[in-house]
Amino acid sequence: MASELSAGLPPEDIRQLFFRIGQRVANALPVSPCDTLADLQSQFNARWDGIDWGFSSLREEADCLAITHACSPLAMAFGPEALGWSSGFFEGVYQAWFDAQRMPPSLRVTALERHAPAGPVVALRLARSSP
């Protein structure tokens, strides 16, 4: 499937498609408002556990919130060569979930590029978007 998608569409179009699919999944699995980062991580993981899609961890850093999603079935199914566009799914899910927490619109979720295969792990960050 990854080969067919890559052959038929430019990578940015596939990434946007997966972003929109991720938003739909997040809307189907809503997260209640949370007061703490620990509560938010717990709610995220309850949703992922309910569909057996891995788990996430959230970590505050100086300039962002680091999001690590482990045991991604997309990463396992499509492989590391598709991570550039398949990670759009997780950008869409987490962006929708953070938007539901009433985060400022200037904060955006983006996947980090990996130069070495990371296995079924997707690294993302929530940070101010570039002007």
N, C-alpha and C positions, 0 to 999 in steps of 0.2 A: 504494500500500500504506500509506503514511504517513497519508493521508486516512482510509482505512478504519479503521486502528488508532485514530486520534484520535477518530473518530466513535463507535467502539464501546466504548472503555474510558477511564477517567480517566487523566490523564498519570502519576500515581504508580503505578498498576497496570501501565501499559506499561513504565515505568522498571524496576519489579521484575521483570517478565517478561524484559526485556533483560538485567538483572543476572544472573538465573539462567541464561540462555543463555550469557552471558559466562563464568560459572563452569564450565559444561560444556565450552566451548571450551578454557579454561585446563587443565582436567583431561585433555582429549584431547591437548593440546600441553604436557606438563609441562616445567618448568624445573628443572634440577639445582641443588643447593645451591651458592651462590656466596659467595666471600670478600670481593669488592670490588664497589662500585657499577658500575665499568666492566665487570666480568664479567657482572653482572646485566643491564645494558643490552645487552650483546652477545648474551646468551641470549634476551632478549625479542625483539630484532631478528631473530635467526635464526628464531624461530617465526613472526614476522610476515612475513618474507621468504618462508618456505616456503609460505605461503598467499596471498602477494601482497596483504597488508592494510596496507601503509604501514610506518611505523617510529616508534620512540619515542626520546625522550631523557630522561635523568634528571639532575636538578640539585639538589644540597643547598642548602637555604636555612636561615635561622636557626630557623624554627619548623616546617619541613616538608621533605618531599622533593617537589619539583615534577616532574610527569610530563607531557610533551607528546607527544601521539600525532598525527603528521602523515599526510596522505594517507589519511584514514579513508574507506573505501568507504561506510560508513553515513552519514557526514556528507554525502558527495557524493550518495548516493541519496535520502536523506530531506530534505536541505536544512536550513538554519539554524533554521527554525521547529520542527523536531523534535529539536533538539540537547538540549533539556531532558530528554527521555526516552530518546533513542537513546544518549546518553552512558552510560546505565546499563549497556550492554553492556561498555564499557571499564572501568567501576567493578568489574564482576563479574570480568572477566579479570584485571585487575591485583591486585584483592584476593585472589583465589585464588592467584596466583603469589607474592604477598608472604606470604600465610599459609603456603605451602609452604616459605618461607625461615625459618619459625619466628619471625616478627615477633610482638611482644607483641599480644594481642588488642585492646588499647586503641587501636592504630593502625588507622585506617580510610582507605580510598581514596574520595575524593569528587571529583566533577567541579566545576569552577568555572563559575559562570554568566558568560556573555558578554553584553555589551550591544550589541556590534556584530558583524556577521557576520565569522566568523574563517575562512571557507572550510573545507576539509576537515581542520581541526585541532581536537583535543579537548584541553583543559587540565584536568589533574587534580592532586590532591595527596594525599600520604600523611602523615597527621598524627594526633595524639591526637584522639579523638572528644570532643565536648562532653559534660560530665557530665549 
